[in-house]
Amino acid sequence: MTRHPPAPRSRSAAPAPGVAWQQAHARPQEHRAPPTALAAYTAFRERHYEPYLQYAALRIGRRQAAERAVTAAFTELAVSWTVVLGSAGPAAVAWRILHDHVDRALGRGPAAGQAVQTLQHDANFLHEQMHLSSDRIAEVLGIHPSDVPSLLFRPTKG
């Protein structure tokens, strides 16, 4: 039994030069975020960037440091977006990431074990300092709107 060399490919079977370049330089599909996840991240970033920046600037006190903290938070969020999106509360996860970056900018470590107290503080900060509505506070913090009133406290005088 003799072996024959493979038949040469016809010209019509070869991809066009532009297509060949795209195929050679395209990243494999499994390494790209699904278009819906990318759209969700973009929409989330657009909706939350300003309140995140305002919060960071008010807490840190320096605009440039606040911008760095928010950029770092959104970078971390982008890297893990598909995992965050699959969580029970993506906005809550994103807020925690932002809060941790703001704390680091202030030279503090993450407030481990004080999640409720931190959430209370943040809710009040957003209400008193940034004058956000209860619905917007819920959206930014990633909590249910019915939970906001229990987080907002009025210091007693006396």
C-alpha positions, -999 to +999 in steps of 0.1 A: +000+000+000+015+032-011+008+065+006+000+095-014+009+130-003-021+151+006-037+169-023-029+206-025-056+228-012-074+248-038-072+285-038-109+289-029-104+269+003-077+293+016-091+322+037-088+357+023-057+376+036-077+398+059-096+369+073-064+349+078-049+378+098-080+381+120-080+343+126-043+343+135-046+373+159-080+367+174-080+356+210-098+323+217-135+329+224-134+313+259-110+340+271-134+369+263-161+381+285-195+373+270-209+404+253-238+406+277-214+406+307-194+433+291-225+454+284-236+448+320-203+459+334-203+490+312-238+499+323-229+493+359-198+515+357-217+543+340-244+542+366-221+539+397-190+559+388-201+593+399-215+583+433-184+561+439-161+590+430-181+615+451-180+591+481-143+585+477-135+622+474-155+631+505-140+603+526-104+607+513-104+645+509-082+646+479-097+643+444-067+627+428-064+600+455-101+594+452-099+590+414-071+564+419-091+545+445-122+544+423-101+534+392-085+506+412-119+494+425-133+493+390-102+476+377-106+449+403-143+447+396-136+443+358-112+415+363-137+395+384-169+408+368-182+375+355-178+360+390-193+391+406-222+391+382-230+355+392-231+364+429-263+370+448-256+408+450-232+422+424-237+458+436-230+448+472-198+431+461-188+461+441-195+485+470-173+463+493-145+465+467-148+502+465-150+506+503-118+485+507-099+506+482-110+539+499-099+524+533-065+515+518-062+551+504-068+563+540-041+539+553-067+516+569-072+479+565-105+463+556-130+464+585-133+427+591-162+416+613-179+450+612-199+446+580-232+458+595-217+488+613-197+497+581-229+494+560-247+516+585-220+542+584-219+542+546-257+545+543-257+575+566-228+590+548-246+587+514-277+601+530-262+630+550-231+640+530-242+631+494-280+637+499-289+605+480-325+592+482-332+559+500-337+542+466-304+554+453-286+545+485-300+510+482-289+508+445-254+521+453-248+498+483-264+468+466-291+463+493-328+460+492-346+494+495-366+482+525-333+477+544-323+514+541-345+529+569-331+504+594-296+515+585-302+552+587-299+564+623-303+598+638-279+605+666-297+613+698-289+646+714-283+648+750 
